[in-house]
Amino acid sequence: MTDPRRQLHRATDGLPNVAALPSRPRVVIVGAGIAGLAAATGLAERGVAVVVAERENYLGGRVGGWTEHHDRTEVAMNRGFHAFFRQYYNLRALLRRIDPQLRMFTAVDDYPLVDGAGRLDTFRGLPQQPPWNALAFALRSPTFRLRDLVRLNARAAAPLAAVSVPEVYEALDGIDADTFLRAINFPEAARHLAFEVFSRSFFADPAELSAAELATMFHIYFLGSSEGLIFDVPDANYDEALWNPLRQYLESAGVEFRLGVEVLHIEADPAPSFRIVDTNGECLDADAVVLATDVTGLQQIVSASALGDKRWRERIQGLRTAPPFTVHRLWLDRPVAADRPAFLGTAGHPPLDNISVLERYERQARTWARERRGSVVELHCYANGSAGSAAAAVRQLHAVYPETARAGVLVQRELHRADCPLFPPGSHADRPGISTPQPGLVLAGDGIRIDLPVALMERAATTGFSAANHLLSQWRLAGHDLHTVPNRGRSRPLRWLADQRKRSGT
C-alpha cells in the first residue's frame, strides 16, 4: 500500500460485535474460494456464527492446493500459477490476518513476455508512477516504435487513461477488446504480445472479451496505480502457505468448515430463514446465505431453488463460462537452464500461454528439484486448452526452452477445467451483483458485479468482504473498510480528452 492516491471505501458504522444483539445470527457460506473465505472472515470477526460448505476437500477454490502421491512420493499440486499484485489491497488484507508482514510471499522481480518471433518484453526496472510506467514499457518494447506512438488514435484510446467504474462499462462494454485495440491503431505485434496477456488472464480470446474489462485491467495494472508492475507469489503450495493457516485463524473465531459437501438447493420458506440441503441429505438452517461458488455451481443451486424473482434467475442463467483451459505440470529429471525466469508469458506459441519454473519460488518444488537434480515446470493453455492440448504445449516448451527436449519426465499431471467466468461484450448491465431480490441472500465471487476497479482474485476478495458488509449492516454491525486503486484516471488532460470523446459520441 505505497500509492498515496489509493482509494478508501469506508464501511458502514455499527456495533462492534453481536454481543448487543438479542440473538447471534447464523450464516452459511457456500464455497470456500477467496470470496467465500473473505466473507467468512468479515462475518466471523464481528461474532456472527459461520458455516462454510465446500464441495472440494481443500480451501482456496481455483487458487487451492493439495498433495498427490506418486510411487510413494508426495508431490504438491494446484491449478496453476497466480500473481499476487501489490495493488490487491483487499486480498492482502485478508492474508494479513495470518501474517501482518505477508512473509509467505516472495517477489517475482520480472515476468518477461516472448512472442513467436523471439521478441522479448520485460517489466524489470520500469518506473512505478503512471503514465511513465506504460510509456517506458511501450517505448522499450521491440514490438512498439516511436512512430507507432504517433499513429495511435488518442481520442479513441482516451478511455484507457480515464477509467472509472461503472462509467467505463457504459462507454466500452458494447465492443470487444480486439475491435477496440484495432480502433486505436495499437500495433498488431504489440497487441499480441502485451494485451493478449491481459485478456487471457480472463481465460478469453480478445474477440470474446469486453473492451471495458480490458480497459479496467489496464487501469488497475498500468495507468491507475503506482504500486508497480511486479508481483509476489506464495513461497509454498497454496494450501500450506495460505489456506491452512487461514483456516486455523477462522476456526479459532468459531467458523465451522464442511468440506467435500456439495449444496443441492436452498429453501427459503418461511422467509427470512433458510434451509440449505446438501448431497449427504443433511440440512443446515441459517439466517442468511452467501453464495460464493463458480458460475456453474451458482446456476445449479439457483435453478434448483425458489430464490429471488424470475428476472434475477434469468440473469443468473445468462452468465457464461470462459473456454476451457489446461494446466500441465512436469517433474523433469534434469534442470532447466539457470537463467530461465520463474514465469514467462508467451504469444505466438499456441496453445501455450505461459511457462512457470516452480523451484524458483515454491518450497516443495525446490526440495524435489534439489533432491533429484531436476526441475518442476508448469504449462498453461488459456482459452484454447482442450483435452490433448498438453502434448502440443510440451512441443512449444521444447521450442522455447530447448534444453527440456532432452529431459525425461518422472511425474506429470494434467488438469483440464472450464469453470472461470466469461466477460463478453454487452454482459455488464445484466451481470448480477452482490445484493439479490431475496432478503438475506448475497452473492460473491470474481464473476459477480461490483462497481469498483478490481479484477480476478482481488474482485473475489472484494466481493467477499462486500457481501459480509451487506449482511452486517442488516444487523446494525460495523462493516470492514475496503481499498482500491483510484477510481478515475490520474491524467487530467487524458480525462478531458475522454470526456470530449464521450460528449461527441465518437
C-alpha positions in Angstrom: 0.0 0.0 0.0 2.5 2.5 -1.2 0.3 4.5 -3.5 -0.8 7.7 -1.7 -3.7 8.0 -4.1 -5.2 4.6 -3.3 -8.9 4.9 -2.6 -10.5 4.2 0.8 -14.1 2.9 0.7 -15.4 3.2 4.3 -17.8 0.6 5.6 -21.0 1.4 7.4 -20.5 2.1 11.1 -22.3 0.0 13.7 -22.0 -2.3 16.7 -18.5 -3.8 17.1 -19.9 -7.4 17.5 -23.0 -9.4 18.1 -22.9 -9.2 21.9 -25.6 -6.4 21.9 -28.0 -8.3 19.6 -30.9 -10.3 21.0 -29.6 -13.4 19.2 -26.5 -14.5 17.3 -27.1 -14.5 13.5 -26.0 -17.7 11.7 -24.8 -17.6 8.1 -24.0 -20.4 5.7 -21.4 -19.7 3.1 -21.4 -21.9 0.0 -18.0 -22.0 -1.5 -14.5 -21.8 0.2 -12.6 -19.9 -2.5 -11.2 -16.5 -1.9 -14.6 -14.9 -2.0 -16.1 -17.3 0.5 -13.2 -17.1 2.8 -13.2 -13.3 2.7 -16.9 -13.3 3.6 -16.4 -15.8 6.4 -13.6 -13.6 7.8 -15.7 -10.4 7.6 -18.6 -12.1 9.4 -16.8 -14.1 12.0 -14.7 -11.1 13.1 -18.0 -9.5 14.2 -19.1 -12.6 16.1 -21.5 -14.0 13.5 -21.9 -17.8 13.6 -20.5 -19.1 10.2 -20.6 -22.4 8.5 -18.7 -22.8 5.2 -19.7 -25.6 2.9 -17.3 -26.6 0.1 -17.6 -29.3 -2.5 -13.8 -29.9 -2.7 -11.7 -31.3 0.0 -9.5 -28.3 0.1 -9.8 -24.5 0.5 -9.0 -21.8 -1.9 -11.2 -22.6 -4.9 -9.4 -22.0 -8.1 -6.3 -21.0 -6.0 -6.5 -24.1 -3.9 -3.6 -26.5 -3.3 -3.4 -30.2 -2.4 -0.9 -33.1 -2.2 -0.9 -36.1 -4.5 1.2 -39.3 -4.3 3.4 -40.8 -7.0 5.4 -44.0 -6.2 5.2 -43.4 -2.5 6.4 -39.8 -3.1 4.3 -36.8 -2.2 4.1 -34.0 -4.9 2.4 -30.7 -4.4 -0.3 -29.8 -6.9 -2.6 -26.9 -7.6 -4.4 -25.3 -10.5 -1.5 -23.2 -11.6 0.4 -20.0 -11.2 -1.3 -16.9 -9.8 0.2 -13.5 -9.4 -0.5 -11.6 -6.2 0.0 -7.9 -7.3 0.8 -5.2 -4.8 -2.5 -3.4 -5.6 -4.6 -6.4 -4.5 -5.3 -4.5 -1.3 -8.3 -6.4 0.0 -6.8 -9.9 -0.8 -3.7 -8.9 1.0 -5.7 -7.5 3.9 -7.4 -11.0 4.1 -4.0 -12.7 4.2 -2.6 -10.2 6.8 -4.9 -12.0 9.3 -2.4 -14.8 9.3 0.8 -12.8 8.9 0.8 -8.9 9.0 4.2 -8.9 7.3 3.0 -11.3 4.5 6.1 -13.3 4.9 4.5 -16.2 2.9 5.2 -14.2 -0.3 8.3 -14.0 -2.4 8.7 -11.3 -5.0 9.0 -12.2 -8.7 11.2 -9.3 -10.0 10.3 -9.8 -13.6 7.9 -11.7 -15.8 9.1 -11.4 -19.4 6.9 -12.0 -22.4 8.1 -13.6 -25.6 6.4 -13.9 -29.0 6.7 -16.4 -31.8 9.5 -14.3 -33.4 11.6 -14.4 -30.3 10.9 -10.7 -29.4 11.0 -10.2 -25.6 9.3 -7.7 -23.4 10.2 -7.2 -19.8 8.8 -5.4 -16.8 12.0 -5.1 -14.9 13.2 -1.6 -14.0 10.1 0.2 -15.1 9.1 3.4 -13.3 6.2 2.9 -10.9 4.5 6.2 -11.5 1.8 6.3 -14.2 1.8 7.2 -17.1 5.6 6.9 -17.3 5.4 3.1 -16.5 3.2 2.4 -19.5 5.2 4.8 -21.7 8.5 3.3 -20.8 7.2 -0.2 -21.3 5.9 0.7 -24.8 9.0 2.6 -25.9 11.5 -0.1 -24.9 9.3 -2.9 -26.4 10.7 -4.5 -29.5 7.1 -4.6 -30.9 6.4 -0.9 -30.4 8.2 2.0 -32.1 8.0 5.7 -31.7 6.1 6.0 -34.9 3.5 3.7 -33.5 3.0 6.0 -30.6 2.5 8.9 -33.1 -0.1 6.8 -35.0 -2.2 6.0 -32.0 -5.7 7.4 -32.2 -5.5 9.4 -29.0 -9.2 10.2 -28.9 -10.2 6.6 -29.3 -7.6 5.5 -26.8 -8.5 8.1 -24.2 -10.8 5.7 -22.2 -7.7 3.6 -21.3 -6.4 6.6 -19.3 -9.7 7.8 -17.9 -11.2 4.7 -16.4 -13.8 5.0 -13.8 -16.2 2.2 -12.8 -19.0 1.8 -13.8 -18.7 4.6 -16.4 -16.1 2.7 -18.4 -18.7 -0.1 -19.0 -21.2 2.4 -20.3 -18.6 3.6 -22.8 -16.9 0.3 -23.8 -18.8 -2.7 -22.8 -20.6 -2.9 -26.1 -17.5 -3.7 -28.1 -14.9 -6.5 -27.8 -11.2 -5.9 -26.8 -9.8 -6.9 -30.2 -12.0 -4.3 -32.0 -11.2 -1.6 -29.6 -7.4 -2.2 -29.9 -7.7 -2.1 -33.7 -9.7 1.2 -33.5 -6.9 2.9 -31.6 -4.3 1.7 -34.1 -2.4 -0.3 -31.5 0.4 -2.1 -33.4 -0.5 -5.7 -34.1 2.7 -7.2 -32.8 2.5 -5.3 -29.5 -1.2 -6.2 -29.3 -0.4 -9.9 -29.4 2.5 -9.7 -27.1 1.2 -7.4 -24.4 -2.6 -7.0 -24.4 -3.4 -10.7 -25.1 -1.6 -11.5 -21.8 -4.3 -9.4 -20.0 -7.2 -10.8 -21.9 -6.0 -14.4 -21.3 -5.9 -13.6 -17.6 -9.7 -13.8 -18.1 -9.3 -17.1 -19.9 -10.7 -15.4 -23.0 -9.7 -14.6 -26.5 -9.7 -10.8 -27.1 -12.6 -11.1 -29.5 -14.7 -12.6 -26.7 -13.7 -10.1 -24.0 -15.5 -6.9 -23.2 -13.3 -3.9 -24.1 -14.4 -2.4 -20.7 -12.9 -5.3 -18.9 -9.6 -4.8 -20.8 -9.6 -1.1 -20.1 -10.2 -1.7 -16.4 -7.3 -4.2 -16.3 -5.1 -1.6 -18.0 -6.2 0.9 -15.4 -5.5 -1.4 -12.4 -2.1 -2.5 -13.5 -0.7 0.4 -15.5 -2.3 3.8 -15.5 -4.4 3.7 -12.3 -1.8 2.6 -9.8 1.7 3.5 -8.7 2.2 0.2 -6.9 4.3 -1.0 -9.8 4.0 -4.0 -12.1 6.0 -6.5 -10.1 4.0 -9.1 -8.1 4.5 -11.7 -5.4 3.9 -15.4 -5.3 3.5 -17.7 -2.3 6.7 -19.4 -1.3 5.0 -22.8 -0.8 2.0 -24.6 -2.3 -1.2 -22.6 -1.7 -2.6 -24.9 0.9 0.5 -24.7 3.1 1.3 -21.0 2.6 -2.2 -19.5 2.6 -5.3 -21.5 3.3 -4.4 -23.9 6.0 -3.2 -21.0 8.2 -6.3 -19.0 7.3 -8.5 -22.0 8.2 -6.9 -22.2 11.6 -7.5 -18.4 12.1 -11.1 -18.8 11.2 -11.7 -21.9 13.2 -10.3 -20.0 16.2 -13.1 -17.4 15.5 -15.7 -20.2 15.6 -16.1 -20.8 11.9 -17.1 -24.4 11.0 -15.9 -26.0 7.8 -17.7 -28.8 5.9 -15.5 -30.0 3.1 -16.4 -32.5 0.4 -20.0 -31.3 0.7 -22.0 -30.0 -2.3 -25.1 -27.9 -1.8 -28.1 -29.1 -3.9 -30.7 -26.5 -3.2 -31.8 -23.8 -0.7 -35.2 -23.5 0.8 -36.4 -20.0 1.8 -39.8 -20.7 3.2 -40.8 -19.4 5.6 -38.8 -16.3 4.9 -36.5 -14.8 6.1 -34.8 -18.1 7.3 -33.0 -20.5 5.0 -32.5 -24.3 4.9 -29.5 -25.5 2.9 -29.7 -29.1 1.7 -26.5 -30.9 0.6 -25.6 -34.1 -1.2 -25.3 -36.0 2.1 -29.0 -35.3 2.8 -28.1 -33.1 5.7 -29.8 -29.7 6.3 -28.3 -26.5 7.6 -30.5 -23.8 8.9 -29.4 -20.2 8.6 -30.5 -16.6 8.9 -28.6 -15.6 5.8 -26.6 -17.3 2.9 -23.6 -16.2 0.9 -23.4 -18.0 -2.5 -19.7 -17.8 -3.4 -19.5 -20.6 -5.9 -18.3 -20.7 -9.5 -20.8 -19.8 -12.3 -22.0 -23.4 -12.9 -22.5 -24.1 -9.2 -24.4 -20.8 -8.8 -26.6 -21.6 -11.7 -27.3 -25.2 -10.5 -28.3 -24.0 -7.0 -30.5 -21.2 -8.2 -32.2 -23.4 -10.8 -33.0 -26.0 -8.1 -34.2 -23.4 -5.6 -37.1 -21.0 -5.4 -35.0 -17.9 -4.8 -35.3 -14.3 -5.9 -37.6 -13.3 -8.7 -37.9 -14.5 -12.3 -35.8 -11.7 -13.8 -33.0 -12.3 -11.4 -32.9 -16.0 -12.0 -32.8 -15.4 -15.7 -29.8 -13.1 -15.2 -28.1 -15.9 -13.3 -28.8 -18.4 -16.0 -27.4 -15.9 -18.6 -23.9 -16.0 -17.1 -21.3 -17.6 -19.3 -18.3 -19.7 -18.5 -15.0 -19.0 -20.3 -13.5 -21.5 -22.7 -11.7 -24.4 -21.1 -8.0 -24.3 -20.0 -5.3 -26.8 -19.3 -2.6 -26.9 -16.7 0.2 -29.4 -17.4 2.8 -29.9 -14.7 6.0 -31.8 -15.4 8.6 -33.1 -12.9 11.8 -33.4 -15.0 14.9 -35.4 -14.4 17.2 -32.5 -15.3 17.1 -28.8 -14.6 16.1 -26.1 -17.0 18.7 -23.5 -17.7 19.7 -21.4 -14.8 18.7 -18.1 -16.5 15.1 -19.2 -17.1 12.7 -16.8 -15.3 10.2 -18.0 -12.7 7.4 -17.0 -15.1 7.4 -16.4 -18.8 4.4 -15.3 -20.8 4.2 -16.5 -24.4 2.4 -15.3 -27.5 2.5 -17.0 -30.9 3.2 -20.4 -29.4 -0.3 -22.0 -29.4 -1.7 -23.5 -27.3 0.9 -22.4 -24.8 0.3 -19.2 -22.9 3.0 -19.3 -20.2 5.7 -21.3 -18.5 6.5 -21.4 -14.8 9.6 -22.9 -13.2 8.3 -23.7 -9.8 11.5 -24.3 -7.9 12.4 -20.7 -8.5 9.8 -19.8 -5.8 7.9 -22.8 -4.4 9.4 -24.7 -1.4 8.0 -28.1 -2.3 9.2 -27.9 -5.9 12.6 -26.6 -4.8 13.1 -29.6 -2.4 12.1 -32.1 -5.1 14.3 -30.4 -7.7 17.3 -30.3 -5.4 17.0 -34.0 -4.4 16.6 -35.2 -7.9 18.7 -32.6 -9.7 15.7 -31.8 -11.9 13.0 -29.1 -12.4 9.3 -28.7 -11.9 7.8 -27.0 -14.9 4.2 -25.9 -15.4 2.5 -25.0 -18.7 -0.8 -23.1 -19.0 -3.1 -23.2 -22.0 -5.8 -20.5 -21.6 -8.9 -20.1 -23.7 -8.0 -22.8 -26.1 -7.0 -25.5 -23.7 -8.6 -28.8 -24.6 -8.1 -32.4 -23.8 -5.0 -33.3 -25.8 -3.6 -29.8 -25.9 -0.9 -30.7 -23.3 1.2 -32.6 -26.0 1.2 -29.5 -28.2 2.1 -27.3 -25.2 5.0 -29.6 -24.4 6.3 -29.3 -28.0 6.1 -25.5 -27.6 8.0 -25.8 -24.3 10.8 -27.6 -26.1 10.9 -24.8 -28.7 11.1 -22.1 -26.2 13.3 -23.9 -23.7 15.3 -26.3 -25.9 17.1 -28.0 -23.0 13.8 -29.5 -21.9 13.6 -31.6 -25.0 16.4 -33.8 -23.6 14.8 -34.2 -20.2 12.9 -37.2 -19.0 9.5 -36.8 -17.4 9.4 -38.5 -14.0 6.0 -37.3 -12.9 3.3 -35.5 -14.9 -0.2 -34.2 -14.0 -2.7 -32.6 -16.3 -5.8 -30.5 -15.2 -8.5 -29.7 -17.7 -11.1 -27.2 -16.4 -13.9 -24.9 -17.7 -15.1 -23.1 -14.7 -13.9 -19.5 -15.0 -16.4 -16.6 -15.6 -16.5 -15.0 -19.0 -17.0 -11.3 -19.5 -18.2 -11.0 -23.1 -19.2 -7.7 -24.7 -22.5 -6.3 -23.5 -22.8 -8.5 -20.4 -22.1 -6.0 -17.6 -25.5 -4.5 -17.3 -27.2 -7.8 -16.7 -24.4 -9.3 -14.5 -25.8 -10.0 -11.0 -24.4 -8.0 -8.2 -23.8 -8.8 -4.5 -27.3 -8.0 -3.3 -30.3 -10.1 -4.5 -34.1 -9.8 -4.5 -34.1 -12.5 -1.8 -33.6 -10.8 1.6 -30.7 -12.4 3.5 -29.1 -13.9 0.3 -26.0 -12.3 -1.2 -23.5 -13.3 -3.9 -19.7 -13.1 -4.0 -17.0 -14.2 -6.5 -14.9 -13.0 -9.3 -17.8 -13.3 -11.7 -20.1 -11.1 -9.6 -20.6 -7.4 -10.5 -19.1 -4.8 -8.2 -18.7 -1.2 -9.3 -15.1 -0.8 -8.1 -11.8 -1.1 -10.1 -11.0 -4.6 -9.1 -10.4 -7.8 -11.1 -9.6 -11.5 -10.8 -8.5 -12.6 -7.3 -9.0 -9.1 -6.0 -12.5 -9.0 -7.3 -13.2 -12.2 -5.4 -11.8 -10.9 -2.2 -13.6 -7.5 -2.6 -17.0 -9.1 -3.3 -16.5 -11.4 -0.3 -15.9 -8.6 2.1 -18.7 -6.6 0.5 -21.1 -9.5 0.9 -20.2 -9.7 4.5 -20.7 -5.9 4.9 -24.1 -6.1 3.3 -25.3 -8.7 5.8 -23.6 -7.0 8.8 -25.4 -3.7 8.0 -28.7 -5.6 8.3 -27.9 -6.5 11.9 -26.5 -3.0 12.6 -23.0 -4.4 12.9 -19.9 -2.5 11.7 -18.5 -3.5 8.3 -15.0 -3.6 7.0 -13.2 -0.8 5.1 -12.0 -1.6 1.6 -9.3 -0.1 -0.6 -8.9 0.0 -4.3 -6.7 1.8 -6.9 -8.1 5.3 -7.7 -11.5 5.0 -9.4 -10.5 7.6 -12.1 -7.7 8.2 -14.5 -4.7 10.0 -13.0 -4.1 12.3 -16.0 -6.2 15.4 -16.2 -5.5 16.0 -19.9 -6.5 12.4 -20.8 -9.6 12.6 -18.7 -10.5 15.8 -20.5 -9.9 14.1 -23.9 -12.1 11.1 -22.9 -14.8 13.5 -21.8 -14.7 15.3 -25.1 -14.9 11.9 -26.9 -17.9 10.9 -24.8 -19.7 14.2 -25.5 -19.2 14.0 -29.2 -20.3 10.3 -29.2 -17.2 9.1 -31.0 
